[in-house]
Amino acid sequence: MAEWRGRISQTGMPEAMNLLRSLPLEIDEPPSLARCEVVLDLMRTYRLTAYDAAYLELAQRRGLSLATRDRDLLVAAPTAGVTLFAVAP
């Protein structure tokens, strides 16, 4: 997405991919019906997309800070009890 939007050049992609590979990423378990209902509630409460509400639910459930530049998530996270990770402009 960053390449499409011109935020990173095609020549900068290998460095970005290496950075991603270096992160200690974890795969979350498949969602339960109850978790899907929580995501739906977050969507309705904060007028978020399903994608954004899923990130917010994950941060809530795991007690994680959320790193985003998305305006709606920046507003919803503190109200939902999720701290924001500082992201440079």
N, C-alpha and C positions, 0 to 999 in steps of 0.2 A: 504494500500500500504506500509506504514512504517513497518508493521508487516511482510509482505511478504519479504521485502528487508532487514529485520534484524535490522532495526533502532529502533524498540521498541519490547520488549518481549510480549508474550501473557499475562503474569501476569501484565505488565504495561498498558495494554489496558483499564482497568476500570478507572484508573487515567486520562488517555488521554481523554476518553469519558466524564468524569466529567468536565474536562477543556473545552471541546467543548460545553457542555450544559450550561456552565456559561457565554459564550460569547453572546453579544447582537446582534445576527444574524437577518438579514432581508431577506425576499424573494423578489427578483426583479420581476418586471412585465414581462409577456411573451414578447418575442422579436417581433418587427414589421418587415415588409419587409425592410424598410429603415435601421433599425439597423443591420439586417442580411447583407445588402450590405456594411455597415461600417466594420463589422467583416471580410467579404471577402476581402475588401481592406486592412485591417491590416494584414491578412494572406499573401496576395501577397506582400505587401510592406516590411514586416519584416520576411517573410518566416517562419511563425508560424503555429502551428496546429490550427484547429478551436477552440479547447478547450482553448488554450493559448490566442488566439486573442479575444475570448469572455471575458476573464478576463481583458485583456488590455482595451477593449472597455468599460467595466463596470467601471473600474478605471478612464478612461478619462471622461465619462459621469457624474459620480458622484463626480468627483474631489477628488478621494481617492488615498492614497499611496498604492503601491502594494508590498506585501511581497512574495518573491519568491527566490528560489535557482536555478531556471531554467536559464541556460546560455543564451538562446535566448531571454527570457523575460528581463533578466538583461541588455541586450544590447538594446532591442527595447523600453523599457519603457521611459528612459530619452529622447530619440529622439522623442518619441510620446508625450512628455510633461507630463509624469506621473512620480511622485516622487517615490522613492523606500523606503520602510520601512526597517530599518536596521535589518538584520537577522544574528544571530550568526552562525558561522561555525559549 
